[in-house]
Amino acid sequence: MSRSEFTCNCNIIHHDVVDAIKKEMLPPSEYECLADFFKVFGDGTRIRILWSLDQHEMCVCDLSNVLGMTKSAISHQLGSLRREHLVRFRRDGKTVYYSLDDKHIRKIFETGLEHIRHSR
């Protein structure tokens, strides 16, 4: 298929649809926040951390061993995940345990995984 087969040569065909969508457009700041949110998923290390935390809550030392990375590198990535509210932590004495922030994050992660497995 050539590129021209996907090109529309008109201005607007469905004025009612265009008008309805324009009325429902989000504020630009919400699109930016959503884009930033999804950018966090664009890193393989962070995805491996999310997958691990989808299985079980873990401390930095355990994540470090599972992923074969330094504790410093894991902590750095957890900082990014915390800033976007993808993971949360709890303290138990001197140990800090991380888990996925809530069921929404688990659902987003698992839906993405289901999609890529289905697409293959």
SVG drawing of the C-alpha trace seen along z (x, -y; Angstrom):
<svg xmlns="http://www.w3.org/2000/svg" viewBox="-23 -23 49 37">
<polyline fill="none" stroke="black" stroke-width="0.4" points="0.0,0.0 1.3,-3.4 1.2,-6.3 -1.4,-8.1 -3.9,-5.3 -4.0,-6.5 -4.3,-10.3 -7.6,-12.0 -8.1,-14.6 -10.9,-16.5 -11.3,-19.1 -14.0,-17.7 -16.5,-14.9 -18.2,-14.4 -18.8,-17.9 -20.8,-16.5 -18.0,-14.1 -15.4,-16.8 -17.4,-19.3 -18.2,-16.7 -14.6,-15.7 -13.4,-19.3 -15.8,-20.1 -14.4,-17.1 -10.7,-17.9 -8.7,-17.8 -6.7,-20.8 -3.2,-20.7 -1.6,-20.2 -3.5,-16.9 -2.1,-15.6 1.4,-16.6 1.0,-14.8 -0.3,-11.7 2.6,-11.7 5.1,-12.1 3.3,-9.2 3.7,-6.9 7.4,-8.0 8.2,-6.3 7.1,-3.0 9.6,-3.6 12.6,-2.2 13.5,1.5 14.9,1.4 11.9,-0.4 9.7,2.2 11.7,5.0 11.3,3.4 7.5,3.0 7.2,6.6 9.1,7.7 6.9,5.5 3.8,6.9 4.8,10.3 5.6,9.2 6.6,6.3 10.4,6.1 13.3,4.1 16.1,2.5 18.5,5.3 16.1,8.0 15.4,6.0 19.2,5.6 19.7,9.3 16.8,10.2 17.8,7.8 21.6,8.1 22.0,4.4 23.6,2.2 21.4,0.9 22.3,-2.6 20.9,-2.0 17.8,-0.4 17.2,-3.3 17.6,-5.8 15.0,-4.1 12.7,-3.7 12.9,-7.5 11.5,-8.0 8.8,-5.5 7.9,-7.2 7.7,-10.6 5.1,-9.4 3.2,-7.6 3.8,-4.1 5.3,-2.7 5.0,-3.3 7.0,-2.3 6.6,-1.3 9.1,-1.1 9.6,1.9 12.4,1.0 15.4,0.2 14.1,1.9 12.0,0.1 9.7,2.3 8.4,1.2 5.2,2.2 3.1,1.0 1.2,-2.1 -2.3,-0.8 -4.5,1.5 -4.6,-1.0 -0.8,-0.6 -1.1,3.2 -3.9,3.0 -2.0,0.7 1.1,2.9 -0.8,6.2 -2.9,4.8 0.3,3.7 1.8,7.1 -1.3,8.8 -1.4,6.5 2.2,7.3 1.7,11.0 -1.5,10.9 0.2,8.8 3.0,11.3"/>
</svg>
